[in-house]
Amino acid sequence: MSKWEAISIPEELFKKVEALVEKGYYLCTSEFVSEAIESLLQSILEKRKNRLYTQKHVWIEDNPEEAKVGLSEYVANALKCIVEIKTVESGQTINREEPLALVEATSKRLFVVYSPVTGFITSINKSLLDEPYLINEDPYEAGWILTIKPTRFEIEKKDLLTWENYDKLIRLHQ
């Protein structure tokens, strides 16, 4: 059975939704909310599907030219509140499965982020240095850790998991 929870909608947004209902775009406010939630869930699923994953819960964009790298939502949730991140320097070459970053959570748990591919580190997400919790809030967008220019992407890509296979892996751990 579904569990229902009350949500709070800012008054300004609620007035805009009511105006759309009055104009006949929606039958009622709950129809708008249902559609908005469905759209949000679809967007989240698309973000997950457009990435490849390691068994160590690191994602990389499926892009052989230059790709963002980050932690999966599964690990971000497991770590609870991330308070610090230390990364390798931009401008260096790194091999697959070498450490890229060290993440610390409030529980004093440390998580090592290993490189999903061999390549050249082109940039670091500087926002994470001041706001490491962005990994918790938005692991697939604002919470990316660094970008890498892969040098052996087509070869190493074969060892990475699609979203569907990664999802099966994390379900085994639950």
Backbone bond lengths (Angstrom), bond angles and torsions (degrees), N, CA, C in turn:
res aa  C-N    CA-C-N  psi(-1)  N-CA   C-N-CA  omega(-1)  CA-C   N-CA-C  phi
1 M - - - 1.437 - - 1.528 108.87 -
2 S 1.321 117.36 140.57 1.458 122.41 179.80 1.516 111.15 -70.33
3 K 1.319 115.20 145.45 1.454 120.56 176.35 1.529 107.33 -103.52
4 W 1.308 117.25 127.26 1.453 122.35 -178.80 1.514 109.70 -101.70
5 E 1.315 115.52 139.13 1.454 121.24 176.06 1.517 108.26 -131.72
6 A 1.312 115.75 147.82 1.461 120.73 176.90 1.526 108.36 -77.41
7 I 1.316 115.80 142.55 1.460 120.09 175.43 1.518 107.89 -122.73
8 S 1.300 115.51 154.89 1.456 121.74 179.94 1.526 108.48 -104.41
9 I 1.317 116.22 129.95 1.461 121.63 179.32 1.524 107.41 -115.44
10 P 1.336 117.99 127.26 1.472 119.72 178.04 1.531 110.83 -53.97
11 E 1.322 115.50 141.23 1.466 120.78 -174.60 1.534 112.23 -57.14
12 E 1.318 117.00 -40.26 1.471 120.71 179.95 1.529 111.11 -60.39
13 L 1.325 117.08 -43.74 1.457 121.57 178.09 1.528 110.58 -65.84
14 F 1.324 115.68 -42.36 1.460 119.92 -179.86 1.529 110.94 -59.34
15 K 1.339 117.44 -40.34 1.469 121.17 178.28 1.530 111.10 -64.33
16 K 1.321 116.68 -38.43 1.465 120.42 177.50 1.524 110.79 -65.05
17 V 1.331 116.17 -40.88 1.465 120.44 178.49 1.530 110.06 -65.01
18 E 1.326 117.34 -44.05 1.470 120.98 178.06 1.527 111.17 -58.95
19 A 1.331 116.99 -38.62 1.467 120.93 178.34 1.529 110.30 -63.93
20 L 1.319 117.10 -39.66 1.466 120.74 177.96 1.530 110.91 -66.29
21 V 1.326 116.94 -36.93 1.473 121.11 176.92 1.518 109.46 -64.91
22 E 1.331 116.33 -44.78 1.472 120.63 179.82 1.524 111.75 -62.32
23 K 1.337 117.19 -33.85 1.469 121.23 179.36 1.529 111.74 -78.85
24 G 1.333 116.90 -7.63 1.452 120.13 176.51 1.519 115.35 92.04
25 Y 1.343 117.43 7.80 1.464 119.58 178.29 1.523 111.68 -70.68
26 Y 1.332 115.55 -28.88 1.466 121.96 178.76 1.521 108.64 -135.07
27 L 1.335 116.96 151.34 1.458 121.29 177.62 1.522 111.48 -73.29
28 C 1.341 115.29 -36.16 1.458 119.92 -179.15 1.533 108.69 -158.14
29 T 1.321 116.06 170.96 1.466 121.81 -178.91 1.526 111.47 -61.62
30 S 1.316 116.50 -40.01 1.471 118.95 -177.86 1.529 111.70 -64.33
31 E 1.332 117.86 -29.45 1.461 119.90 176.34 1.529 109.71 -64.76
32 F 1.347 116.20 -42.31 1.460 120.48 177.51 1.528 110.16 -61.68
33 V 1.344 117.27 -47.57 1.457 121.81 -178.26 1.527 110.55 -60.47
34 S 1.329 116.72 -43.97 1.475 120.49 178.97 1.526 110.81 -60.47
35 E 1.322 116.35 -44.15 1.466 120.59 179.88 1.526 110.97 -65.60
36 A 1.332 116.63 -40.07 1.469 120.59 179.91 1.529 110.63 -65.24
37 I 1.317 117.17 -42.62 1.465 120.81 179.22 1.519 110.44 -65.06
38 E 1.320 116.99 -43.27 1.463 120.55 178.47 1.521 110.85 -60.92
39 S 1.329 116.75 -41.31 1.460 121.59 178.75 1.532 110.96 -64.67
40 L 1.330 116.84 -42.09 1.455 121.21 178.69 1.524 110.95 -63.65
41 L 1.321 117.05 -44.97 1.460 120.62 179.29 1.529 111.17 -62.90
42 Q 1.321 116.65 -39.02 1.467 121.16 177.93 1.526 110.44 -63.80
43 S 1.334 116.32 -40.28 1.462 121.64 178.72 1.532 110.69 -63.61
44 I 1.331 116.57 -43.69 1.462 121.20 178.63 1.526 110.30 -62.20
45 L 1.308 117.10 -44.41 1.462 121.17 -179.91 1.527 110.78 -62.93
46 E 1.329 117.52 -40.29 1.470 120.77 178.15 1.524 111.17 -62.74
47 K 1.342 117.08 -41.35 1.465 120.57 178.09 1.519 110.08 -60.22
48 R 1.336 116.52 -42.64 1.466 120.74 -179.93 1.523 111.24 -65.73
49 K 1.312 116.68 -41.51 1.465 120.78 -175.32 1.524 113.08 -72.03
50 N 1.327 118.24 -23.24 1.460 121.61 -177.56 1.522 112.62 -87.28
51 R 1.315 115.87 18.99 1.455 121.47 179.44 1.519 110.53 -131.26
52 L 1.318 114.73 160.78 1.455 121.66 174.11 1.528 106.45 -112.47
53 Y 1.329 116.97 155.09 1.462 121.36 -171.27 1.519 111.88 -130.29
54 T 1.331 114.87 152.79 1.460 120.43 171.20 1.525 107.67 -99.74
55 Q 1.311 115.77 165.97 1.461 119.50 175.92 1.525 111.15 -72.09
56 K 1.335 116.35 -10.03 1.464 121.51 177.68 1.530 111.08 -98.22
57 H 1.332 116.34 18.85 1.468 124.00 169.83 1.527 115.00 70.88
58 V 1.317 116.36 31.40 1.460 122.06 175.53 1.524 107.45 -108.82
59 W 1.342 116.00 136.96 1.461 119.30 176.96 1.534 109.84 -108.77
60 I 1.324 114.84 156.29 1.461 122.22 174.09 1.519 106.99 -141.73
61 E 1.330 115.42 140.61 1.461 118.92 175.74 1.523 109.16 -63.84
62 D 1.308 115.86 145.69 1.460 121.53 179.25 1.526 108.80 -81.44
63 N 1.342 115.56 75.76 1.458 121.99 -175.71 1.524 109.09 -145.85
64 P 1.329 118.51 112.97 1.471 120.78 -177.32 1.528 113.73 -73.18
65 E 1.331 118.51 -14.12 1.465 121.58 -177.47 1.531 111.98 -83.27
66 E 1.328 116.07 -56.60 1.463 122.80 178.46 1.518 106.99 -158.07
67 A 1.319 116.88 131.09 1.454 119.90 -172.84 1.522 111.82 -136.16
68 K 1.334 114.99 140.55 1.461 120.46 172.96 1.518 108.42 -76.49
69 V 1.331 114.81 150.58 1.457 122.68 179.78 1.526 107.56 -129.31
70 G 1.338 116.24 142.30 1.458 119.35 178.66 1.516 111.57 -160.06
71 L 1.326 115.03 -176.33 1.463 122.20 177.56 1.511 109.89 -93.46
72 S 1.309 116.19 145.61 1.462 120.09 178.80 1.529 110.76 -69.73
73 E 1.293 115.28 157.84 1.457 122.20 177.02 1.527 110.51 -59.22
74 Y 1.318 117.07 -35.09 1.458 122.58 179.71 1.534 111.06 -57.27
75 V 1.326 117.11 -48.56 1.468 121.07 -179.98 1.515 110.99 -73.20
76 A 1.323 117.15 -39.27 1.466 120.11 177.99 1.528 110.19 -56.69
77 N 1.320 116.92 -42.22 1.467 120.93 178.35 1.525 111.38 -69.79
78 A 1.320 117.28 -39.06 1.467 120.86 -179.07 1.528 111.51 -66.45
79 L 1.329 116.71 -35.03 1.466 120.51 -179.95 1.534 112.32 -76.49
80 K 1.302 116.72 -11.97 1.474 123.32 -178.29 1.528 110.19 66.42
81 C 1.316 118.38 -104.98 1.464 121.56 -173.79 1.532 110.45 -107.40
82 I 1.310 116.37 110.08 1.468 121.69 179.71 1.532 108.30 -81.04
83 V 1.339 116.38 127.84 1.462 120.66 -175.44 1.529 113.86 -112.99
84 E 1.332 117.28 -16.23 1.457 119.15 -179.92 1.519 110.48 -157.19
85 I 1.327 114.47 147.89 1.466 120.25 174.60 1.516 108.45 -140.24
86 K 1.315 115.69 135.68 1.464 122.46 175.36 1.517 106.30 -121.55
87 T 1.328 115.97 130.63 1.462 120.48 -176.74 1.529 110.89 -120.80
88 V 1.318 114.34 164.84 1.465 119.77 170.75 1.522 107.74 -67.35
89 E 1.310 116.23 167.44 1.460 121.43 179.42 1.525 111.07 -79.13
90 S 1.305 115.81 146.51 1.458 121.10 172.83 1.528 108.36 -68.90
91 G 1.321 116.38 148.03 1.459 120.46 177.41 1.514 114.87 94.32
92 Q 1.307 117.40 6.60 1.465 118.86 178.80 1.517 111.16 -115.01
93 T 1.318 114.42 158.82 1.456 121.36 177.74 1.523 108.12 -90.77
94 I 1.328 115.57 143.20 1.469 120.90 -179.76 1.519 108.91 -136.22
95 N 1.300 115.97 145.19 1.461 121.15 177.35 1.524 110.52 -93.25
96 R 1.309 114.96 155.98 1.462 120.45 176.13 1.533 109.05 -56.61
97 E 1.319 115.74 139.89 1.469 125.45 178.42 1.528 114.28 70.63
98 E 1.338 118.17 11.17 1.459 121.03 170.29 1.529 108.28 -88.40
99 P 1.333 117.77 150.89 1.471 119.97 -179.89 1.530 112.49 -63.35
100 L 1.318 114.87 133.57 1.473 122.79 176.66 1.518 111.41 -104.16
101 A 1.332 114.78 -35.71 1.463 119.56 -174.10 1.521 109.82 -156.49
102 L 1.328 114.03 161.56 1.452 121.93 173.92 1.519 107.06 -125.74
103 V 1.321 116.19 123.81 1.462 122.31 -177.39 1.525 108.36 -110.23
104 E 1.343 115.65 133.85 1.462 120.52 177.53 1.518 109.45 -117.59
105 A 1.325 115.28 135.23 1.463 121.94 178.36 1.521 109.97 -107.41
106 T 1.339 117.11 166.44 1.462 121.43 -178.68 1.519 112.32 -59.86
107 S 1.295 117.20 -26.70 1.462 121.45 179.65 1.530 111.74 -76.69
108 K 1.331 116.32 8.79 1.464 123.71 -176.99 1.527 112.06 65.43
109 R 1.326 115.32 16.60 1.459 119.68 175.63 1.521 108.39 -80.81
110 L 1.310 115.84 139.61 1.458 121.90 177.14 1.524 108.63 -111.10
111 F 1.317 115.53 142.84 1.459 120.46 178.46 1.521 107.28 -132.72
112 V 1.324 116.13 123.76 1.460 121.47 178.39 1.526 108.52 -89.68
113 V 1.329 115.29 129.33 1.464 121.70 177.72 1.524 107.33 -98.25
114 Y 1.333 115.92 117.16 1.463 121.16 -178.88 1.525 110.35 -98.76
115 S 1.314 115.77 144.89 1.465 120.76 -178.47 1.523 110.98 -65.91
116 P 1.337 116.64 130.35 1.465 119.93 178.58 1.524 113.18 -76.26
117 V 1.341 116.70 -20.21 1.469 121.52 -178.38 1.525 109.96 -146.51
118 T 1.319 115.40 166.56 1.461 122.48 172.88 1.520 107.77 -84.01
119 G 1.327 117.05 139.76 1.454 118.57 178.54 1.509 113.72 173.81
120 F 1.320 114.40 -167.55 1.456 123.85 -176.24 1.526 108.14 -111.19
121 I 1.325 117.32 124.92 1.471 121.69 179.77 1.527 107.95 -74.06
122 T 1.334 116.25 116.57 1.465 119.86 -176.82 1.522 113.57 -97.59
123 S 1.328 118.30 -27.26 1.467 119.76 177.50 1.519 110.70 -162.43
124 I 1.320 114.20 158.37 1.463 123.19 177.44 1.531 106.75 -116.90
125 N 1.317 117.00 141.73 1.466 121.17 176.36 1.530 107.83 -75.84
126 K 1.323 116.06 95.51 1.472 122.13 -176.51 1.532 112.11 -63.01
127 S 1.317 117.72 -26.48 1.466 120.79 179.50 1.525 111.26 -59.29
128 L 1.332 116.77 -32.18 1.468 120.63 -178.28 1.523 112.66 -68.74
129 L 1.320 117.40 -23.43 1.455 119.42 -179.61 1.533 110.44 -65.63
130 D 1.328 116.94 -36.33 1.465 121.85 177.93 1.524 112.36 -94.80
131 E 1.327 116.57 -27.50 1.463 121.03 -175.65 1.540 110.95 -132.17
132 P 1.328 117.11 65.75 1.466 119.75 -176.82 1.529 113.31 -62.69
133 Y 1.328 116.98 -22.11 1.461 121.36 178.86 1.527 112.64 -64.99
134 L 1.330 117.96 -10.53 1.468 120.44 176.15 1.527 110.87 -59.56
135 I 1.325 116.09 -27.19 1.472 119.50 176.60 1.522 109.31 -63.93
136 N 1.332 117.24 -40.01 1.465 121.13 177.65 1.525 111.39 -68.27
137 E 1.319 116.48 -43.19 1.459 121.48 -174.01 1.522 113.46 -74.66
138 D 1.325 116.83 -37.81 1.463 120.29 -173.60 1.532 109.90 -152.05
139 P 1.347 117.24 70.73 1.469 119.93 -172.69 1.526 115.10 -63.08
140 Y 1.330 118.26 -21.85 1.472 120.19 -175.81 1.532 113.77 -99.70
141 E 1.308 117.64 -7.51 1.467 120.02 179.23 1.533 109.85 -125.61
142 A 1.328 117.65 -89.71 1.467 121.56 -176.08 1.525 112.70 -63.32
143 G 1.338 117.74 -23.54 1.457 121.93 -175.88 1.518 115.80 -92.09
144 W 1.335 118.56 14.69 1.466 119.05 176.78 1.532 108.54 -62.62
145 I 1.326 117.06 152.33 1.464 120.82 -173.53 1.527 112.26 -97.25
146 L 1.328 116.86 -49.37 1.466 120.10 -179.19 1.516 110.08 -157.16
147 T 1.320 115.65 170.69 1.466 120.48 173.57 1.527 108.04 -114.24
148 I 1.306 113.65 146.30 1.455 120.45 -178.05 1.534 108.79 -133.71
149 K 1.319 114.94 140.89 1.467 120.50 173.93 1.526 105.53 -99.51
150 P 1.336 116.83 101.24 1.471 119.58 -176.27 1.527 112.44 -65.28
151 T 1.330 115.09 144.95 1.467 119.70 177.91 1.529 111.92 -108.76
152 R 1.328 117.72 -16.95 1.468 121.84 -179.17 1.537 110.04 -134.59
153 F 1.326 116.14 36.70 1.464 121.03 -169.81 1.523 113.38 -58.13
154 E 1.303 117.22 -48.34 1.473 119.72 -175.80 1.534 112.03 -63.41
155 I 1.311 116.97 -31.90 1.472 120.66 178.31 1.532 110.19 -77.20
156 E 1.332 116.60 -48.85 1.465 121.18 -175.82 1.524 113.29 -75.41
157 K 1.309 116.19 -21.66 1.465 121.23 178.86 1.526 111.32 -57.99
158 K 1.310 116.55 -31.11 1.468 121.20 -178.31 1.526 112.25 -63.85
159 D 1.330 117.77 -22.64 1.464 121.64 179.67 1.531 112.82 -90.60
160 L 1.319 116.92 -2.76 1.461 121.02 -179.53 1.530 110.28 -93.63
161 L 1.315 115.30 158.78 1.467 121.43 -177.13 1.521 111.50 -100.46
162 T 1.310 116.43 143.60 1.463 120.82 169.94 1.528 106.97 -73.75
163 W 1.336 117.01 168.59 1.466 119.90 177.15 1.529 111.03 -57.14
164 E 1.305 116.36 -43.24 1.464 120.04 -177.14 1.532 110.99 -60.40
165 N 1.334 117.03 -44.09 1.464 120.65 179.79 1.533 111.87 -71.85
166 Y 1.322 116.37 -36.27 1.467 119.71 176.82 1.534 110.02 -66.10
167 D 1.308 117.08 -40.61 1.461 121.81 178.25 1.530 110.42 -59.44
168 K 1.331 116.79 -41.48 1.473 120.56 177.12 1.529 110.30 -62.70
169 L 1.332 116.50 -40.67 1.459 121.17 179.69 1.528 111.47 -61.58
170 I 1.329 117.66 -47.66 1.464 119.07 -177.34 1.532 111.65 -71.08
171 R 1.306 117.07 -28.45 1.473 119.08 176.25 1.520 111.15 -66.34
172 L 1.327 117.38 -29.85 1.463 121.28 176.10 1.529 111.79 -67.03
173 H 1.338 116.59 -29.52 1.470 121.95 -178.66 1.529 112.78 -84.00
174 Q 1.310 117.36 -11.79 1.479 119.43 -175.97 1.491 112.07 -88.45
